[in-house]
Amino acid sequence: MSHDTNDKLVYMANQIAAFFESQPAAGAAQGVATHINKFWEPRMRRQLFELLERDDNGLSPLVRQASSLIKKPAPPTMPANVAFQP
């Protein structure tokens, strides 16, 4: 995953959080999580969780708060036509 991709993902997540910060605080984290769960594909959510593991990720506090409500996708699977080589 490139640095540029990470930057775009952080930017998008923070933009979503900025919108929900203008909503009532009680539902802001849920709003961020619902939006990400609904509109982000599993690959994007997987990258988000990878970023959340780093301390210097640049994600807003609201995105970090919402992370417990975001559906964590399953690990990627190997395509069936690719042979495993030990």
Backbone hydrogen bonds in HBPLUS format (Angstrom, degrees):
<---DONOR---> <-ACCEPTOR-->    atom                        ^
c    i                          cat <-CA-CA->   ^        H-A-AA   ^      H-
h    n   atom  resd res      DA  || num        DHA   H-A  angle D-A-AA Bond
n    s   type  num  typ     dist DA aas  dist angle  dist       angle   num
A0006-ASN N   A0002-SER O   3.09 MM   4  6.43 159.2  2.14 148.9 154.4     1
A0007-ASP N   A0003-HIS O   2.93 MM   4  6.21 160.0  1.97 150.9 156.3     2
A0008-LYS N   A0004-ASP O   3.02 MM   4  6.30 156.1  2.08 147.6 153.5     3
A0009-LEU N   A0005-THR O   2.98 MM   4  6.18 158.9  2.02 150.0 155.9     4
A0010-VAL N   A0006-ASN O   2.88 MM   4  6.11 164.4  1.91 158.3 162.2     5
A0011-TYR N   A0007-ASP O   2.91 MM   4  6.05 158.7  1.96 145.3 151.8     6
A0012-MET N   A0008-LYS O   2.90 MM   4  6.12 165.7  1.92 151.0 154.3     7
A0013-ALA N   A0009-LEU O   2.95 MM   4  6.13 169.0  1.96 152.9 156.1     8
A0014-ASN N   A0010-VAL O   2.90 MM   4  6.00 161.5  1.94 150.5 156.0     9
A0015-GLN N   A0011-TYR O   2.89 MM   4  6.09 144.7  2.01 146.5 156.6    10
A0016-ILE N   A0012-MET O   3.03 MM   4  6.32 157.9  2.08 151.5 156.6    11
A0017-ALA N   A0013-ALA O   3.01 MM   4  6.29 160.6  2.05 146.6 152.1    12
A0018-ALA N   A0014-ASN O   2.83 MM   4  6.01 150.2  1.92 141.1 149.5    13
A0019-PHE N   A0015-GLN O   3.10 MM   4  6.40 153.9  2.17 146.8 152.3    14
A0020-PHE N   A0016-ILE O   3.13 MM   4  6.49 165.8  2.15 152.6 155.6    15
A0021-GLU N   A0017-ALA O   2.84 MM   4  6.03 129.5  2.10 146.8 160.9    16
A0022-SER N   A0019-PHE O   3.09 MM   3  5.73 155.6  2.15 113.9 120.9    17
A0023-GLN N   A0020-PHE O   3.09 MM   3  5.08 158.9  2.14 102.0 108.5    18
A0027-GLY N   A0024-PRO O   3.16 MM   3  6.01 149.8  2.26 122.8 128.6    19
A0028-ALA N   A0025-ALA O   3.29 MM   3  5.13 160.2  2.33 102.6 108.4    20
A0031-GLY N   A0027-GLY O   2.87 MM   4  5.99 149.4  1.97 147.4 156.5    21
A0032-VAL N   A0028-ALA O   3.02 MM   4  6.35 157.1  2.07 153.7 158.7    22
A0033-ALA N   A0029-ALA O   2.98 MM   4  6.21 170.6  1.99 154.2 156.7    23
A0034-THR N   A0030-GLN O   2.83 MM   4  5.94 160.3  1.86 149.7 155.5    24
A0035-HIS N   A0031-GLY O   3.02 MM   4  6.13 162.7  2.05 145.9 150.5    25
A0036-ILE N   A0032-VAL O   3.01 MM   4  6.25 169.2  2.03 155.8 158.5    26
A0037-ASN N   A0033-ALA O   2.81 MM   4  5.92 164.4  1.83 152.9 158.1    27
A0038-LYS N   A0034-THR O   2.93 MM   4  5.95 148.8  2.03 143.8 152.1    28
A0039-PHE N   A0035-HIS O   2.92 MM   4  5.97 159.3  1.96 154.7 159.5    29
A0040-TRP N   A0036-ILE O   2.97 MM   4  5.16 153.1  2.05 136.3 140.6    30
A0044-MET N   A0041-GLU O   2.96 MM   3  5.48 123.0  2.30 113.8 127.3    31
A0045-ARG N   A0041-GLU O   3.14 MM   4  6.52 160.0  2.18 154.4 160.7    32
A0046-ARG N   A0042-PRO O   2.80 MM   4  5.98 153.2  1.87 152.9 160.7    33
A0047-GLN N   A0043-ARG O   3.06 MM   4  6.32 155.4  2.12 143.5 149.3    34
A0048-LEU N   A0044-MET O   2.93 MM   4  6.22 151.1  2.01 145.1 153.7    35
A0049-PHE N   A0045-ARG O   2.99 MM   4  6.28 159.0  2.03 150.3 154.3    36
A0050-GLU N   A0046-ARG O   3.04 MM   4  6.37 147.0  2.16 143.3 152.8    37
A0051-LEU N   A0047-GLN O   2.94 MM   4  6.26 153.4  2.01 148.7 155.7    38
A0052-LEU N   A0048-LEU O   2.90 MM   4  6.20 151.3  1.98 148.9 157.6    39
A0053-GLU N   A0050-GLU O   3.30 MM   3  5.45 144.7  2.43  98.9 108.4    40
A0054-ARG N   A0051-LEU O   2.97 MM   3  5.52 157.4  2.02 116.1 123.1    41
A0063-VAL N   A0060-SER O   3.09 MM   3  5.31 122.0  2.44 102.6 116.4    42
A0064-ARG N   A0060-SER O   3.08 MM   4  6.46 163.4  2.11 156.4 161.0    43
A0065-GLN N   A0061-PRO O   2.85 MM   4  6.06 150.8  1.94 144.2 152.8    44
A0066-ALA N   A0062-LEU O   2.90 MM   4  6.07 153.3  1.98 143.0 150.1    45
A0067-SER N   A0063-VAL O   3.05 MM   4  6.17 125.7  2.35 141.2 154.7    46
A0067-SER N   A0064-ARG O   3.30 MM   3  5.18 141.1  2.46  92.8 103.5    47
A0069-LEU N   A0066-ALA O   2.79 MM   3  5.42 158.3  1.84 123.3 130.8    48
A0070-ILE N   A0067-SER O   3.27 MM   3  5.08 155.4  2.34  97.2 104.5    49
A0082-VAL N   A0079-PRO O   3.13 MM   3  5.61 164.4  2.15 119.0 121.0    50
